């Protein structure tokens, strides 16, 4: 069975990376949840996708500049007053579930990795006893390398897209991250175009596709012998898989 992972908590169903969305997703028979973490200058781990507040909240500016506790006063757009959650809030929601946690370690607005984010995130995952159900994920090989060094007991996932393939080369790029990753999640059009080449390099049980969201697309990928799909429509994916 192909795993269904709710992307940013299922962002086409409710505000992305929101507590309300995570709670609703935790009640669905999906296999996992994906969400994003940034590190503020004061050391807080906040669950939000962008490095800036502008797109998804009623505030502007870099996430990393938020003062301690200020995230509680930042409201997510199109929500019923949801604030940016801290990582510990999200881990608490899923602690008693069976869902796999795909925790993406983000970089700052300049594309620079946050110093210490890997160790801090791993430590918090450990404190909740969730290391066995968690994967620390990134688009950046240097982040994954640091995870391997500071938290070798937690699995890793590398996200790979066309930009990475163009920058690193498809084969050389995949070979580089294959050594650092338990799972490799590839943007769906890249994976479809280069299926034979990619599957000759990466075992199917370590391969994922992102982000199919429509019925036909979901049916196509759920019929493939991959480990997982990551989708913004976990409800639709469950319906397609069930049929």
TORPA-4810 file (N, C-alpha, C, O; in nm, 3 decimals):
<nodes>
NODE_1_0.083_-0.120_0.000_0.000_0.000_0.000_0.087_0.126_0.000_0.181_0.136_0.078_X
NODE_2_0.054_0.219_-0.086_0.128_0.345_-0.093_0.084_0.435_0.022_-0.035_0.458_0.042_X
NODE_3_0.181_0.486_0.097_0.150_0.577_0.208_0.096_0.710_0.154_0.140_0.759_0.051_X
NODE_4_0.001_0.766_0.228_-0.053_0.899_0.198_-0.006_0.994_0.308_-0.035_0.975_0.425_X
NODE_5_0.068_1.098_0.266_0.123_1.197_0.360_0.055_1.331_0.334_0.055_1.380_0.221_X
NODE_6_-0.002_1.391_0.436_-0.070_1.520_0.424_0.030_1.634_0.419_0.095_1.665_0.519_X
NODE_7_0.043_1.698_0.303_0.141_1.804_0.279_0.103_1.932_0.353_-0.007_1.985_0.333_X
NODE_8_0.192_1.982_0.435_0.166_2.100_0.520_0.035_2.083_0.598_-0.039_2.178_0.621_X
NODE_9_0.009_1.960_0.635_-0.113_1.929_0.710_-0.236_1.913_0.623_-0.345_1.893_0.676_X
NODE_10_-0.222_1.922_0.491_-0.337_1.916_0.401_-0.383_2.055_0.363_-0.497_2.093_0.391_X
NODE_11_-0.296_2.131_0.299_-0.317_2.276_0.284_-0.429_2.314_0.190_-0.472_2.430_0.191_X
NODE_12_-0.480_2.223_0.108_-0.594_2.257_0.024_-0.728_2.237_0.095_-0.834_2.265_0.039_X
NODE_13_-0.721_2.189_0.217_-0.843_2.166_0.295_-0.861_2.268_0.406_-0.975_2.299_0.443_X
NODE_14_-0.753_2.319_0.459_-0.757_2.415_0.570_-0.625_2.492_0.569_-0.534_2.455_0.496_X
NODE_15_-0.613_2.598_0.648_-0.489_2.677_0.644_-0.366_2.591_0.667_-0.362_2.511_0.760_X
NODE_16_-0.266_2.607_0.581_-0.148_2.522_0.589_-0.073_2.541_0.721_-0.066_2.651_0.775_X
NODE_17_-0.019_2.432_0.770_0.061_2.435_0.893_-0.015_2.499_1.009_0.042_2.577_1.087_X
NODE_18_-0.143_2.467_1.020_-0.225_2.523_1.128_-0.260_2.416_1.230_-0.273_2.299_1.196_X
NODE_19_-0.276_2.458_1.353_-0.315_2.366_1.459_-0.449_2.302_1.427_-0.466_2.181_1.445_X
NODE_20_-0.544_2.381_1.379_-0.676_2.325_1.347_-0.665_2.222_1.235_-0.730_2.118_1.241_X
NODE_21_-0.583_2.250_1.134_-0.564_2.155_1.026_-0.497_2.027_1.073_-0.537_1.918_1.035_X
NODE_22_-0.394_2.042_1.156_-0.324_1.924_1.208_-0.418_1.836_1.291_-0.413_1.713_1.281_X
NODE_23_-0.502_1.898_1.370_-0.597_1.821_1.450_-0.695_1.744_1.362_-0.725_1.628_1.388_X
NODE_24_-0.743_1.809_1.257_-0.835_1.741_1.165_-0.765_1.628_1.091_-0.822_1.520_1.072_X
NODE_25_-0.642_1.653_1.048_-0.570_1.549_0.977_-0.543_1.429_1.068_-0.547_1.315_1.022_X
NODE_26_-0.516_1.455_1.194_-0.486_1.346_1.288_-0.604_1.251_1.305_-0.587_1.139_1.352_X
NODE_27_-0.723_1.297_1.268_-0.843_1.213_1.279_-0.872_1.136_1.151_-0.966_1.057_1.147_X
NODE_28_-0.792_1.158_1.047_-0.811_1.090_0.919_-0.720_0.967_0.913_-0.615_0.965_0.976_X
NODE_29_-0.760_0.864_0.837_-0.679_0.742_0.826_-0.564_0.754_0.725_-0.542_0.665_0.643_X
NODE_30_-0.492_0.866_0.733_-0.374_0.884_0.650_-0.255_0.818_0.719_-0.266_0.772_0.833_X
NODE_31_-0.143_0.815_0.651_-0.026_0.747_0.704_0.077_0.842_0.763_0.164_0.801_0.841_X
NODE_32_0.068_0.970_0.725_0.168_1.063_0.776_0.129_1.207_0.751_0.031_1.236_0.683_X
NODE_33_0.207_1.295_0.808_0.188_1.439_0.795_0.323_1.503_0.767_0.425_1.463_0.823_X
NODE_34_0.321_1.603_0.680_0.442_1.680_0.650_0.422_1.824_0.695_0.315_1.882_0.673_X
NODE_35_0.524_1.882_0.759_0.517_2.022_0.798_0.658_2.079_0.807_0.756_2.005_0.799_X
NODE_36_0.667_2.211_0.823_0.791_2.285_0.805_0.831_2.357_0.933_0.746_2.402_1.011_X
NODE_37_0.962_2.368_0.955_1.011_2.431_1.077_1.119_2.535_1.047_1.214_2.509_0.974_X
NODE_38_1.101_2.653_1.105_1.202_2.759_1.102_1.250_2.785_1.245_1.181_2.754_1.342_X
NODE_39_1.368_2.842_1.255_1.429_2.875_1.386_1.441_3.026_1.399_1.498_3.092_1.312_X
NODE_40_1.388_3.080_1.509_1.401_3.224_1.532_1.534_3.254_1.599_1.602_3.165_1.650_X
NODE_41_1.571_3.381_1.597_1.697_3.422_1.660_1.696_3.395_1.810_1.801_3.378_1.871_X
NODE_42_1.576_3.392_1.869_1.566_3.367_2.013_1.561_3.218_2.045_1.555_3.179_2.162_X
NODE_43_1.565_3.133_1.940_1.573_2.991_1.963_1.442_2.916_1.959_1.437_2.798_1.994_X
NODE_44_1.333_2.982_1.916_1.205_2.914_1.906_1.194_2.839_1.774_1.239_2.888_1.670_X
NODE_45_1.135_2.720_1.777_1.111_2.639_1.658_0.965_2.657_1.619_0.875_2.614_1.690_X
NODE_46_0.944_2.723_1.504_0.809_2.757_1.462_0.771_2.683_1.334_0.853_2.667_1.244_X
NODE_47_0.646_2.638_1.328_0.598_2.559_1.216_0.529_2.651_1.116_0.414_2.692_1.135_X
NODE_48_0.600_2.682_1.009_0.552_2.768_0.902_0.638_2.738_0.780_0.756_2.707_0.794_X
NODE_49_0.581_2.748_0.660_0.655_2.710_0.541_0.755_2.815_0.496_0.873_2.785_0.480_X
NODE_50_0.708_2.938_0.475_0.794_3.042_0.418_0.890_3.098_0.522_0.865_3.089_0.643_X
NODE_51_0.999_3.155_0.474_1.095_3.221_0.563_1.044_3.358_0.606_1.098_3.418_0.699_X
NODE_52_0.940_3.407_0.539_0.878_3.535_0.576_0.732_3.512_0.611_0.673_3.410_0.576_X
NODE_53_0.676_3.609_0.681_0.538_3.598_0.730_0.434_3.641_0.628_0.315_3.615_0.646_X
NODE_54_0.476_3.708_0.522_0.386_3.782_0.436_0.275_3.700_0.371_0.159_3.742_0.372_X
NODE_55_0.306_3.584_0.315_0.208_3.510_0.235_0.099_3.447_0.319_-0.017_3.446_0.279_X
NODE_56_0.134_3.393_0.435_0.038_3.310_0.508_-0.015_3.370_0.638_-0.097_3.309_0.705_X
NODE_57_0.032_3.491_0.675_-0.013_3.548_0.801_-0.053_3.695_0.785_-0.042_3.753_0.677_X
NODE_58_-0.100_3.752_0.893_-0.139_3.894_0.893_-0.022_3.985_0.929_-0.042_4.105_0.950_X
NODE_59_0.098_3.931_0.937_0.218_4.009_0.966_0.313_4.004_0.846_0.290_3.930_0.750_X
NODE_60_0.419_4.083_0.852_0.521_4.082_0.747_0.659_4.069_0.812_0.675_4.087_0.933_X
NODE_61_0.757_4.037_0.729_0.894_4.029_0.776_0.942_3.887_0.796_0.863_3.793_0.785_X
NODE_62_1.070_3.871_0.826_1.128_3.737_0.843_1.075_3.666_0.968_1.057_3.727_1.073_X
NODE_63_1.050_3.539_0.953_1.008_3.457_1.066_1.114_3.460_1.176_1.081_3.464_1.294_X
NODE_64_1.239_3.457_1.137_1.347_3.447_1.235_1.357_3.570_1.326_1.419_3.565_1.431_X
NODE_65_1.294_3.681_1.285_1.301_3.803_1.365_1.192_3.812_1.472_1.191_3.907_1.550_X
NODE_66_1.102_3.716_1.476_0.996_3.721_1.577_1.056_3.713_1.717_1.143_3.630_1.745_X
NODE_67_1.007_3.800_1.805_1.052_3.800_1.944_0.994_3.679_2.016_0.897_3.619_1.969_X
NODE_68_1.052_3.641_2.129_1.002_3.526_2.203_0.852_3.538_2.234_0.808_3.638_2.291_X
NODE_69_0.776_3.439_2.196_0.632_3.439_2.220_0.549_3.519_2.123_0.426_3.510_2.125_X
NODE_70_0.613_3.597_2.036_0.538_3.683_1.944_0.456_3.604_1.844_0.354_3.652_1.794_X
NODE_71_0.498_3.484_1.814_0.426_3.402_1.718_0.281_3.377_1.761_0.195_3.352_1.676_X
NODE_72_0.255_3.382_1.890_0.119_3.360_1.940_0.024_3.471_1.899_-0.098_3.453_1.903_X
NODE_73_0.078_3.584_1.859_-0.004_3.699_1.816_-0.006_3.715_1.665_-0.060_3.814_1.614_X
NODE_74_0.051_3.621_1.593_0.052_3.625_1.447_-0.056_3.530_1.397_-0.048_3.409_1.421_X
NODE_75_-0.155_3.583_1.328_-0.270_3.502_1.285_-0.252_3.451_1.143_-0.210_3.526_1.055_X
NODE_76_-0.281_3.325_1.122_-0.275_3.267_0.988_-0.393_3.316_0.905_-0.506_3.321_0.953_X
NODE_77_-0.367_3.351_0.782_-0.473_3.396_0.692_-0.575_3.284_0.670_-0.541_3.166_0.669_X
NODE_78_-0.701_3.325_0.652_-0.811_3.232_0.623_-0.832_3.129_0.733_-0.884_3.021_0.709_X
NODE_79_-0.791_3.165_0.854_-0.813_3.076_0.967_-0.911_3.141_1.064_-0.948_3.257_1.048_X
NODE_80_-0.953_3.064_1.164_-1.041_3.117_1.268_-0.959_3.162_1.387_-0.990_3.131_1.502_X
NODE_81_-0.853_3.237_1.357_-0.770_3.290_1.463_-0.651_3.205_1.500_-0.587_3.229_1.602_X
NODE_82_-0.619_3.104_1.418_-0.501_3.022_1.444_-0.375_3.106_1.441_-0.357_3.190_1.353_X
NODE_83_-0.287_3.083_1.537_-0.156_3.147_1.539_-0.053_3.050_1.480_-0.081_2.932_1.461_X
NODE_84_0.066_3.102_1.452_0.175_3.014_1.410_0.204_2.917_1.524_0.231_2.961_1.636_X
NODE_85_0.200_2.787_1.500_0.229_2.694_1.610_0.379_2.675_1.631_0.458_2.684_1.537_X
NODE_86_0.414_2.649_1.753_0.551_2.606_1.784_0.561_2.456_1.758_0.460_2.386_1.761_X
NODE_87_0.681_2.409_1.732_0.700_2.268_1.701_0.646_2.178_1.812_0.586_2.074_1.783_X
NODE_88_0.666_2.216_1.936_0.618_2.130_2.044_0.467_2.116_2.045_0.415_2.011_2.084_X
NODE_89_0.394_2.220_2.001_0.248_2.210_1.991_0.207_2.106_1.888_0.114_2.028_1.910_X
NODE_90_0.277_2.106_1.776_0.243_2.012_1.669_0.279_1.870_1.709_0.201_1.777_1.686_X
NODE_91_0.395_1.852_1.770_0.433_1.718_1.815_0.334_1.665_1.918_0.306_1.545_1.921_X
NODE_92_0.282_1.753_2.002_0.184_1.710_2.103_0.056_1.659_2.037_-0.006_1.565_2.086_X
NODE_93_0.016_1.723_1.927_-0.105_1.680_1.857_-0.092_1.538_1.805_-0.186_1.459_1.812_X
NODE_94_0.026_1.504_1.753_0.045_1.374_1.689_0.109_1.269_1.779_0.131_1.156_1.737_X
NODE_95_0.138_1.306_1.903_0.210_1.215_1.992_0.136_1.082_2.009_0.199_0.976_2.009_X
NODE_96_0.005_1.087_2.024_-0.071_0.966_2.051_-0.136_0.907_1.927_-0.221_0.818_1.936_X
NODE_97_-0.097_0.957_1.811_-0.146_0.900_1.686_-0.047_0.796_1.636_0.053_0.768_1.701_X
NODE_98_-0.077_0.739_1.520_0.017_0.645_1.458_0.084_0.705_1.336_0.158_0.636_1.266_X
NODE_99_0.061_0.833_1.311_0.110_0.896_1.190_0.262_0.912_1.190_0.323_0.938_1.294_X
NODE_100_0.319_0.897_1.072_0.460_0.925_1.051_0.475_1.076_1.036_0.393_1.140_0.970_X
NODE_101_0.578_1.132_1.097_0.597_1.277_1.096_0.713_1.313_1.004_0.827_1.272_1.027_X
NODE_102_0.683_1.389_0.899_0.784_1.435_0.805_0.811_1.582_0.835_0.733_1.669_0.798_X
NODE_103_0.920_1.608_0.903_0.950_1.740_0.959_1.057_1.806_0.872_1.175_1.771_0.880_X
NODE_104_1.014_1.902_0.790_1.109_1.966_0.699_1.184_2.078_0.769_1.123_2.169_0.825_X
NODE_105_1.315_2.071_0.767_1.400_2.173_0.827_1.429_2.277_0.720_1.500_2.250_0.623_X
NODE_106_1.375_2.396_0.738_1.383_2.501_0.637_1.513_2.581_0.649_1.591_2.562_0.743_X
NODE_107_1.534_2.669_0.553_1.646_2.762_0.556_1.591_2.904_0.562_1.471_2.924_0.544_X
NODE_108_1.677_3.001_0.587_1.629_3.138_0.603_1.600_3.202_0.467_1.613_3.139_0.363_X
NODE_109_1.560_3.328_0.470_1.519_3.398_0.348_1.631_3.411_0.246_1.606_3.436_0.129_X
NODE_110_1.755_3.395_0.290_1.871_3.400_0.200_1.917_3.261_0.157_2.021_3.247_0.091_X
NODE_111_1.840_3.159_0.193_1.876_3.023_0.157_1.985_2.963_0.243_2.047_2.863_0.205_X
NODE_112_2.010_3.023_0.357_2.117_2.977_0.447_2.056_2.891_0.558_1.955_2.928_0.617_X
NODE_113_2.116_2.777_0.585_2.068_2.689_0.691_2.078_2.757_0.827_2.173_2.830_0.854_X
NODE_114_1.980_2.732_0.913_1.982_2.786_1.048_2.081_2.706_1.133_2.071_2.583_1.142_X
NODE_115_2.173_2.775_1.193_2.271_2.708_1.278_2.203_2.646_1.400_2.137_2.716_1.477_X
NODE_116_2.218_2.517_1.416_2.163_2.447_1.532_2.023_2.394_1.516_1.973_2.327_1.607_X
NODE_117_1.957_2.422_1.404_1.819_2.377_1.387_1.810_2.224_1.392_1.719_2.169_1.454_X
NODE_118_1.902_2.157_1.328_1.896_2.010_1.322_1.900_1.949_1.463_1.820_1.862_1.496_X
NODE_119_1.994_1.996_1.544_2.009_1.941_1.679_1.887_1.976_1.765_1.838_1.891_1.840_X
NODE_120_1.840_2.100_1.755_1.725_2.142_1.835_1.600_2.062_1.800_1.527_2.016_1.888_X
NODE_121_1.576_2.045_1.669_1.457_1.971_1.626_1.466_1.826_1.671_1.368_1.770_1.720_X
NODE_122_1.582_1.765_1.653_1.599_1.626_1.693_1.579_1.609_1.844_1.518_1.512_1.888_X
NODE_123_1.631_1.703_1.921_1.617_1.695_2.066_1.470_1.702_2.108_1.428_1.630_2.199_X
NODE_124_1.393_1.787_2.041_1.252_1.799_2.076_1.176_1.674_2.034_1.089_1.626_2.107_X
NODE_125_1.207_1.621_1.917_1.146_1.495_1.874_1.175_1.385_1.976_1.086_1.309_2.013_X
NODE_126_1.298_1.378_2.022_1.335_1.279_2.122_1.258_1.298_2.252_1.216_1.201_2.315_X
NODE_127_1.239_1.422_2.292_1.171_1.450_2.419_1.026_1.403_2.418_0.969_1.374_2.524_X
NODE_128_0.966_1.394_2.299_0.830_1.343_2.285_0.827_1.192_2.258_0.720_1.133_2.245_X
NODE_129_0.944_1.131_2.249_0.950_0.989_2.221_0.906_0.953_2.081_0.849_0.846_2.058_X
NODE_130_0.931_1.044_1.985_0.879_1.027_1.850_0.987_0.998_1.746_0.959_1.003_1.626_X
NODE_131_1.108_0.968_1.789_1.216_0.946_1.692_1.185_0.832_1.596_1.219_0.839_1.478_X
NODE_132_1.121_0.727_1.645_1.092_0.612_1.561_0.987_0.637_1.456_0.979_0.564_1.357_X
NODE_133_0.904_0.741_1.475_0.798_0.774_1.379_0.828_0.899_1.300_0.742_0.948_1.226_X
NODE_134_0.947_0.953_1.314_0.978_1.081_1.252_1.084_1.068_1.144_1.170_0.979_1.148_X
NODE_135_1.077_1.159_1.047_1.183_1.179_0.949_1.215_1.327_0.947_1.124_1.411_0.940_X
NODE_136_1.343_1.360_0.952_1.386_1.498_0.936_1.420_1.516_0.789_1.501_1.442_0.734_X
NODE_137_1.358_1.614_0.725_1.365_1.625_0.580_1.422_1.760_0.538_1.417_1.858_0.613_X
NODE_138_1.476_1.764_0.416_1.532_1.889_0.364_1.555_1.877_0.214_1.566_1.767_0.160_X
NODE_139_1.563_1.992_0.148_1.608_2.000_0.009_1.761_2.013_0.003_1.819_2.006_-0.106_X
NODE_140_1.825_2.032_0.117_1.966_2.070_0.121_2.051_1.958_0.178_2.027_1.912_0.290_X
NODE_141_2.151_1.915_0.102_2.234_1.803_0.145_2.316_1.837_0.270_2.344_1.749_0.351_X
NODE_142_2.353_1.965_0.286_2.430_2.000_0.405_2.347_1.986_0.532_2.400_1.948_0.637_X
NODE_143_2.218_2.015_0.522_2.129_1.996_0.637_2.117_1.848_0.669_2.124_1.808_0.786_X
NODE_144_2.098_1.766_0.566_2.086_1.622_0.588_2.215_1.564_0.646_2.210_1.475_0.731_X
NODE_145_2.328_1.613_0.601_2.456_1.567_0.655_2.466_1.599_0.804_2.512_1.517_0.883_X
NODE_146_2.420_1.718_0.842_2.424_1.755_0.983_2.330_1.667_1.065_2.363_1.627_1.176_X
NODE_147_2.212_1.637_1.009_2.120_1.547_1.079_2.187_1.412_1.103_2.178_1.357_1.213_X
NODE_148_2.254_1.359_1.002_2.324_1.231_1.016_2.426_1.236_1.130_2.447_1.137_1.200_X
NODE_149_2.488_1.352_1.148_2.592_1.365_1.249_2.535_1.383_1.389_2.586_1.325_1.485_X
NODE_150_2.429_1.464_1.402_2.379_1.496_1.536_2.265_1.406_1.581_2.237_1.396_1.700_X
NODE_151_2.199_1.339_1.485_2.085_1.254_1.521_2.079_1.132_1.429_1.982_1.115_1.355_X
NODE_152_2.181_1.048_1.433_2.185_0.933_1.342_2.073_0.833_1.363_2.050_0.746_1.279_X
NODE_153_2.004_0.842_1.476_1.894_0.750_1.506_1.763_0.792_1.443_1.666_0.716_1.447_X
NODE_154_1.757_0.911_1.384_1.634_0.959_1.320_1.651_0.950_1.169_1.752_0.993_1.113_X
NODE_155_1.551_0.893_1.103_1.558_0.878_0.959_1.554_1.013_0.888_1.506_1.113_0.942_X
NODE_156_1.606_1.014_0.767_1.611_1.136_0.688_1.537_1.117_0.556_1.527_1.006_0.503_X
NODE_157_1.487_1.227_0.504_1.421_1.230_0.373_1.473_1.350_0.297_1.480_1.460_0.351_X
NODE_158_1.509_1.328_0.173_1.554_1.437_0.086_1.447_1.466_-0.018_1.397_1.375_-0.084_X
NODE_159_1.413_1.593_-0.033_1.323_1.636_-0.140_1.407_1.679_-0.259_1.508_1.747_-0.244_X
NODE_160_1.363_1.638_-0.378_1.442_1.660_-0.499_1.350_1.707_-0.610_1.246_1.646_-0.636_X
NODE_161_1.388_1.819_-0.676_1.304_1.876_-0.780_1.386_1.909_-0.904_1.505_1.879_-0.910_X
NODE_162_1.322_1.972_-1.003_1.391_2.005_-1.127_1.507_2.101_-1.106_1.610_2.091_-1.172_X
NODE_163_1.489_2.195_-1.015_1.597_2.289_-0.988_1.721_2.216_-0.937_1.833_2.248_-0.976_X
NODE_164_1.700_2.118_-0.852_1.813_2.040_-0.801_1.875_1.956_-0.911_1.997_1.943_-0.918_X
NODE_165_1.791_1.899_-0.997_1.842_1.818_-1.107_1.924_1.902_-1.203_2.027_1.856_-1.254_X
NODE_166_1.879_2.025_-1.228_1.952_2.113_-1.318_2.083_2.161_-1.256_2.183_2.177_-1.325_X
NODE_167_2.081_2.183_-1.126_2.199_2.234_-1.057_2.304_2.126_-1.037_2.424_2.151_-1.051_X
NODE_168_2.260_2.007_-1.003_2.352_1.900_-0.964_2.367_1.792_-1.069_2.461_1.712_-1.065_X
NODE_169_2.274_1.789_-1.166_2.265_1.676_-1.257_2.175_1.571_-1.195_2.178_1.550_-1.074_X
NODE_170_2.093_1.506_-1.278_1.998_1.410_-1.223_2.069_1.293_-1.153_2.045_1.268_-1.035_X
NODE_171_2.153_1.224_-1.225_2.219_1.106_-1.168_2.316_1.143_-1.055_2.314_1.081_-0.949_X
NODE_172_2.399_1.243_-1.079_2.497_1.281_-0.976_2.427_1.338_-0.853_2.470_1.314_-0.740_X
NODE_173_2.320_1.415_-0.874_2.246_1.471_-0.762_2.180_1.363_-0.678_2.185_1.367_-0.555_X
NODE_174_2.118_1.266_-0.745_2.052_1.158_-0.671_2.153_1.071_-0.599_2.128_1.027_-0.486_X
NODE_175_2.266_1.046_-0.661_2.369_0.965_-0.595_2.421_1.036_-0.470_2.451_0.971_-0.370_X
NODE_176_2.432_1.168_-0.477_2.482_1.244_-0.362_2.385_1.235_-0.244_2.426_1.209_-0.131_X
NODE_177_2.256_1.257_-0.272_2.160_1.259_-0.161_2.120_1.118_-0.119_2.074_1.099_-0.007_X
NODE_178_2.139_1.019_-0.206_2.104_0.881_-0.171_2.184_0.835_-0.051_2.134_0.757_0.031_X
NODE_179_2.306_0.882_-0.039_2.390_0.843_0.072_2.346_0.905_0.204_2.380_0.856_0.312_X
NODE_180_2.270_1.013_0.195_2.230_1.087_0.315_2.084_1.065_0.352_2.038_1.117_0.454_X
NODE_181_2.010_0.989_0.271_1.865_0.984_0.284_1.812_0.842_0.294_1.854_0.753_0.220_X
NODE_182_1.720_0.822_0.387_1.649_0.695_0.392_1.540_0.692_0.285_1.511_0.587_0.227_X
NODE_183_1.480_0.808_0.260_1.375_0.821_0.160_1.407_0.941_0.072_1.458_1.042_0.120_X
NODE_184_1.375_0.930_-0.057_1.391_1.041_-0.148_1.255_1.071_-0.211_1.198_0.986_-0.280_X
NODE_185_1.204_1.190_-0.188_1.076_1.234_-0.242_1.102_1.326_-0.360_1.170_1.428_-0.346_X
NODE_186_1.049_1.291_-0.476_1.081_1.361_-0.600_0.957_1.427_-0.656_0.848_1.370_-0.655_X
NODE_187_0.974_1.549_-0.704_0.863_1.622_-0.766_0.805_1.538_-0.879_0.879_1.482_-0.960_X
NODE_188_0.673_1.528_-0.883_0.606_1.425_-0.963_0.638_1.431_-1.112_0.655_1.326_-1.175_X
NODE_189_0.646_1.550_-1.171_0.671_1.556_-1.315_0.813_1.511_-1.348_0.836_1.447_-1.451_X
NODE_190_0.908_1.543_-1.261_1.045_1.497_-1.280_1.052_1.345_-1.269_1.118_1.278_-1.348_X
NODE_191_0.982_1.291_-1.169_0.983_1.147_-1.150_0.917_1.075_-1.266_0.966_0.972_-1.311_X
NODE_192_0.806_1.128_-1.316_0.737_1.065_-1.429_0.822_1.067_-1.555_0.830_0.967_-1.627_X
NODE_193_0.886_1.180_-1.582_0.967_1.195_-1.703_1.088_1.103_-1.703_1.126_1.048_-1.806_X
NODE_194_1.149_1.086_-1.586_1.274_1.009_-1.577_1.255_0.882_-1.493_1.347_0.840_-1.423_X
NODE_195_1.137_0.823_-1.500_1.104_0.708_-1.416_1.208_0.598_-1.425_1.259_0.552_-1.323_X
NODE_196_1.239_0.555_-1.545_1.330_0.440_-1.561_1.468_0.470_-1.504_1.528_0.386_-1.436_X
NODE_197_1.519_0.589_-1.532_1.652_0.624_-1.484_1.654_0.636_-1.332_1.745_0.587_-1.266_X
NODE_198_1.552_0.703_-1.278_1.548_0.724_-1.134_1.531_0.592_-1.059_1.598_0.569_-0.959_X
NODE_199_1.443_0.506_-1.108_1.419_0.380_-1.037_1.534_0.281_-1.054_1.543_0.182_-0.982_X
NODE_200_1.621_0.308_-1.148_1.742_0.226_-1.158_1.844_0.266_-1.053_1.937_0.191_-1.023_X
NODE_201_1.826_0.386_-0.996_1.920_0.437_-0.896_1.865_0.426_-0.754_1.941_0.401_-0.660_X
NODE_202_1.733_0.446_-0.738_1.672_0.451_-0.605_1.572_0.336_-0.591_1.481_0.325_-0.673_X
NODE_203_1.586_0.252_-0.490_1.488_0.145_-0.469_1.347_0.201_-0.451_1.329_0.306_-0.391_X
NODE_204_1.248_0.130_-0.503_1.111_0.177_-0.499_1.060_0.198_-0.357_0.979_0.287_-0.332_X
NODE_205_1.107_0.116_-0.263_1.058_0.130_-0.126_1.122_0.248_-0.053_1.094_0.271_0.065_X
NODE_206_1.207_0.321_-0.123_1.265_0.444_-0.067_1.226_0.567_-0.147_1.285_0.674_-0.132_X
NODE_207_1.126_0.552_-0.233_1.092_0.656_-0.330_0.952_0.712_-0.303_0.858_0.638_-0.276_X
NODE_208_0.940_0.846_-0.312_0.810_0.910_-0.298_0.787_1.012_-0.407_0.881_1.057_-0.473_X
NODE_209_0.661_1.050_-0.427_0.623_1.151_-0.527_0.546_1.263_-0.460_0.462_1.240_-0.372_X
NODE_210_0.576_1.387_-0.503_0.499_1.502_-0.454_0.477_1.600_-0.569_0.565_1.606_-0.655_X
NODE_211_0.369_1.678_-0.579_0.252_1.674_-0.493_0.130_1.647_-0.583_0.076_1.743_-0.638_X
NODE_212_0.085_1.523_-0.600_-0.037_1.499_-0.677_-0.160_1.539_-0.595_-0.171_1.506_-0.477_X
NODE_213_-0.253_1.610_-0.660_-0.369_1.662_-0.588_-0.504_1.633_-0.654_-0.608_1.650_-0.591_X
NODE_214_-0.503_1.590_-0.781_-0.628_1.568_-0.852_-0.653_1.418_-0.870_-0.559_1.339_-0.866_X
NODE_215_-0.778_1.381_-0.890_-0.816_1.240_-0.889_-0.732_1.155_-0.984_-0.679_1.051_-0.944_X
NODE_216_-0.720_1.198_-1.110_-0.647_1.118_-1.207_-0.500_1.107_-1.170_-0.438_1.001_-1.182_X
NODE_217_-0.445_1.218_-1.123_-0.304_1.220_-1.084_-0.281_1.131_-0.962_-0.182_1.057_-0.955_X
NODE_218_-0.372_1.139_-0.867_-0.361_1.056_-0.747_-0.373_0.908_-0.782_-0.299_0.825_-0.730_X
NODE_219_-0.466_0.876_-0.871_-0.483_0.737_-0.912_-0.357_0.685_-0.980_-0.316_0.571_-0.958_X
NODE_220_-0.296_0.769_-1.062_-0.173_0.730_-1.132_-0.063_0.695_-1.034_0.001_0.591_-1.046_X
NODE_221_-0.040_0.783_-0.936_0.071_0.762_-0.843_0.040_0.656_-0.738_0.131_0.585_-0.694_X
NODE_222_-0.085_0.644_-0.699_-0.120_0.540_-0.603_-0.110_0.400_-0.664_-0.101_0.300_-0.592_X
NODE_223_-0.111_0.394_-0.796_-0.095_0.266_-0.865_0.052_0.232_-0.890_0.084_0.120_-0.929_X
NODE_224_0.140_0.329_-0.868_0.283_0.306_-0.887_0.341_0.235_-0.764_0.289_0.251_-0.653_X
NODE_225_0.446_0.158_-0.781_0.505_0.085_-0.667_0.602_0.170_-0.586_0.713_0.127_-0.555_X
NODE_226_0.559_0.294_-0.551_0.642_0.382_-0.470_0.606_0.366_-0.323_0.503_0.306_-0.290_X
NODE_227_0.690_0.419_-0.237_0.661_0.411_-0.094_0.548_0.502_-0.054_0.462_0.463_0.025_X
NODE_228_0.545_0.625_-0.109_0.454_0.727_-0.057_0.421_0.832_-0.162_0.493_0.850_-0.260_X
NODE_229_0.309_0.901_-0.137_0.279_1.026_-0.206_0.255_1.131_-0.099_0.204_1.101_0.009_X
NODE_230_0.292_1.254_-0.130_0.267_1.366_-0.040_0.170_1.459_-0.112_0.198_1.505_-0.223_X
NODE_231_0.055_1.486_-0.051_-0.054_1.553_-0.121_-0.119_1.661_-0.036_-0.124_1.652_0.087_X
NODE_232_-0.171_1.763_-0.105_-0.248_1.869_-0.039_-0.393_1.828_-0.019_-0.468_1.896_0.051_X
NODE_233_-0.434_1.715_-0.080_-0.572_1.665_-0.070_-0.574_1.523_-0.014_-0.606_1.429_-0.086_X
NODE_234_-0.540_1.508_0.112_-0.539_1.374_0.170_-0.676_1.308_0.169_-0.686_1.186_0.161_X
NODE_235_-0.782_1.388_0.176_-0.917_1.331_0.170_-0.943_1.264_0.037_-0.995_1.153_0.031_X
NODE_236_-0.907_1.332_-0.071_-0.927_1.278_-0.204_-0.835_1.158_-0.228_-0.875_1.059_-0.290_X
NODE_237_-0.713_1.166_-0.178_-0.620_1.054_-0.192_-0.674_0.929_-0.122_-0.662_0.818_-0.175_X
NODE_238_-0.732_0.946_-0.004_-0.791_0.833_0.067_-0.906_0.773_-0.011_-0.921_0.651_-0.018_X
NODE_239_-0.989_0.859_-0.070_-1.101_0.811_-0.150_-1.053_0.732_-0.271_-1.108_0.626_-0.303_X
NODE_240_-0.951_0.785_-0.339_-0.897_0.716_-0.457_-0.832_0.583_-0.417_-0.852_0.482_-0.484_X
NODE_241_-0.756_0.585_-0.311_-0.691_0.461_-0.266_-0.796_0.358_-0.224_-0.778_0.239_-0.247_X
NODE_242_-0.902_0.402_-0.163_-1.006_0.311_-0.117_-1.084_0.247_-0.231_-1.140_0.138_-0.217_X
NODE_243_-1.087_0.318_-0.343_-1.163_0.266_-0.458_-1.080_0.171_-0.543_-1.129_0.119_-0.643_X
</nodes>
